[in-house]
Amino acid sequence: MIELGTNHYQIVKDVLQGKKILDEQALASIWILDERLRELKRMDRIFSGVKFSRAVEKLLSEKESVMV
């Protein structure tokens, strides 16, 4: 279970920098950040052009393949 107050940005950053492996906690953090971005885009079109880096997009695709 993910703790309240978990710094999802730092977890994903650590994965991208090779300081942390892509484990269940990291996948959950990526999912949470993806959901937050989707919500921002729904709230205001000013966020419509915001997207993750290619590296994070790759992790998102890995997350989806793990979930299947």
C-alpha positions in Angstrom: 0.0 0.0 0.0 1.2 3.5 -0.8 1.7 5.7 2.3 0.1 9.1 2.5 2.6 11.8 1.8 4.6 9.7 -0.5 6.6 11.9 -2.9 5.6 10.3 -6.2 7.7 12.7 -8.2 10.8 11.7 -6.3 10.1 8.0 -6.7 9.7 8.3 -10.5 12.8 10.5 -10.7 14.8 7.9 -8.8 13.6 5.2 -11.2 14.6 7.3 -14.2 18.0 8.0 -12.6 18.6 4.3 -11.9 18.6 4.9 -8.1 15.4 2.7 -7.7 14.1 -0.3 -9.5 10.7 -0.3 -11.3 8.8 -2.0 -8.6 5.1 -2.0 -7.4 5.6 1.3 -5.5 7.2 3.0 -8.5 4.4 1.7 -10.8 1.8 3.0 -8.4 3.5 6.4 -8.3 3.6 6.6 -12.1 -0.1 5.7 -12.2 -1.0 8.3 -9.6 0.9 11.1 -11.5 -0.7 10.0 -14.8 -4.1 10.3 -13.1 -3.3 13.7 -11.7 -2.2 14.9 -15.1 -5.4 13.6 -16.7 -7.5 15.4 -14.1 -5.7 18.7 -14.7 -6.4 18.3 -18.4 -10.0 17.7 -17.7 -10.2 20.7 -15.4 -8.7 23.2 -17.8 -7.6 23.1 -21.4 -4.5 25.2 -20.6 -3.0 21.8 -19.5 -3.8 20.1 -22.8 -0.3 20.4 -24.1 1.4 19.1 -21.0 2.9 15.7 -21.3 5.4 13.4 -19.7 8.9 13.0 -21.0 9.7 10.1 -23.4 11.3 8.2 -20.5 8.2 8.5 -18.3 6.0 7.6 -21.3 8.1 4.4 -21.7 7.5 3.6 -18.0 3.8 4.2 -18.5 3.8 1.7 -21.3 5.7 -0.8 -19.2 3.1 -0.2 -16.4 0.3 -1.0 -18.8 2.0 -4.2 -20.0 2.5 -5.4 -16.5 -1.2 -4.7 -15.6 -2.4 -6.9 -18.6 
